[in-house]
């Protein structure tokens, strides 16, 4: 008799489906509840990002939205020799897309302003110390 009984199979919600392709993201601010292709791995440590996610600020906003559970990120590994993942995203069902983007943008802007203030203070402190 096995020591650990097998885990019961996990059932996916009836609305769950495998995402293998979707339209490419144009602008993060327009991401809604429909799934969009946001990026794909092209090498061992390289990624191709779509739409305005090539902009560092927009990418930071995307990560804020993902980390705050405002959006759902999905991945698919095609049946190719490298099997590099393709990433998809959509705004979470219970989240307003406009509010999600606005909230994440404000957080990124506030963090940048705080970093700039800290740099000015450090620079000011260093100038007084050496002057």
C-alpha positions in Angstrom: 0.0 0.0 0.0 1.5 3.4 -0.9 2.4 5.7 1.9 0.9 8.8 0.4 -2.4 8.3 -1.4 -2.5 10.0 -4.8 -3.9 13.5 -4.9 -7.4 13.8 -6.3 -7.5 15.4 -9.8 -7.9 19.2 -9.8 -10.9 20.4 -11.7 -10.7 23.6 -13.6 -13.6 26.1 -13.6 -15.8 25.6 -16.6 -14.8 29.0 -18.0 -11.1 28.1 -17.9 -9.5 27.4 -21.3 -6.0 27.1 -22.7 -4.7 30.2 -24.3 -2.4 29.4 -27.3 -2.8 32.7 -29.2 -4.4 36.1 -28.9 -4.2 39.5 -30.5 -1.0 41.4 -29.7 -1.2 44.1 -27.1 -1.1 47.6 -28.6 -1.3 49.9 -25.6 -1.3 48.8 -21.9 -3.8 51.6 -21.1 -6.2 49.8 -23.5 -5.8 46.3 -21.9 -9.2 45.0 -20.9 -10.8 41.7 -20.0 -9.9 40.2 -23.3 -6.6 38.3 -23.4 -3.8 39.9 -25.3 -0.3 38.6 -26.2 2.2 40.7 -24.2 5.6 39.0 -24.8 7.6 36.0 -25.6 10.9 34.6 -24.7 13.3 34.5 -27.7 16.4 33.1 -26.1 17.8 31.8 -22.8 17.6 35.2 -21.2 16.0 37.4 -23.8 12.4 38.5 -24.2 10.4 40.4 -26.9 7.7 42.6 -25.5 4.8 43.8 -27.5 3.0 47.1 -27.8 4.2 49.9 -25.5 5.7 47.4 -23.0 9.0 48.2 -24.7 8.8 51.5 -22.8 10.4 51.0 -19.4 7.7 53.1 -17.6 4.8 51.1 -19.2 6.6 47.9 -18.4 6.9 49.0 -14.7 3.2 49.8 -14.7 2.4 46.4 -16.2 4.5 44.7 -13.4 2.6 46.8 -10.7 -0.7 45.7 -12.1 0.5 42.1 -12.2 1.9 42.2 -8.6 -1.3 43.8 -7.3 -3.5 41.1 -8.9 -5.1 43.6 -11.2 -4.3 41.5 -14.2 -3.9 37.9 -14.9 -0.8 36.7 -16.7 -0.9 33.4 -18.5 1.8 31.5 -20.4 1.9 28.9 -23.1 4.9 26.8 -24.1 4.5 25.9 -27.8 5.6 22.5 -29.0 8.9 23.7 -30.5 12.4 22.5 -29.8 13.2 25.5 -27.5 9.7 25.6 -25.8 10.2 29.2 -24.9 7.0 30.6 -23.3 4.6 33.1 -24.8 3.0 35.4 -22.2 -0.6 36.6 -22.3 -2.4 39.0 -20.0 -5.9 40.3 -19.3 -7.4 42.5 -16.6 -8.9 40.5 -13.8 -12.6 40.0 -14.1 -13.5 41.9 -10.9 -11.2 44.9 -11.8 -12.1 48.0 -13.8 -9.5 48.3 -16.6 -9.3 52.1 -16.5 -9.0 52.2 -12.7 -6.3 49.5 -12.8 -4.1 51.4 -15.2 -4.7 54.7 -13.5 -3.9 53.2 -10.0 -0.7 51.5 -11.2 0.4 54.6 -13.1 0.0 56.8 -10.0 2.0 54.3 -7.9 4.8 54.2 -10.4 4.8 58.0 -10.7 4.9 58.4 -6.8 7.8 55.9 -6.6 9.8 57.8 -9.2 9.2 61.1 -7.5 10.3 59.6 -4.2 13.5 58.3 -5.8 14.2 61.6 -7.4 13.7 63.4 -4.0 16.1 60.9 -2.4 18.7 61.5 -5.1 18.4 65.3 -4.7 18.8 65.0 -0.9 21.8 62.7 -1.2 23.4 65.0 -3.8 22.6 68.1 -1.6 24.1 66.3 1.4 27.2 65.3 -0.5 27.7 68.8 -1.9 27.6 70.3 1.6 29.9 67.7 3.0 32.6 68.3 0.4 32.1 72.0 -0.1 
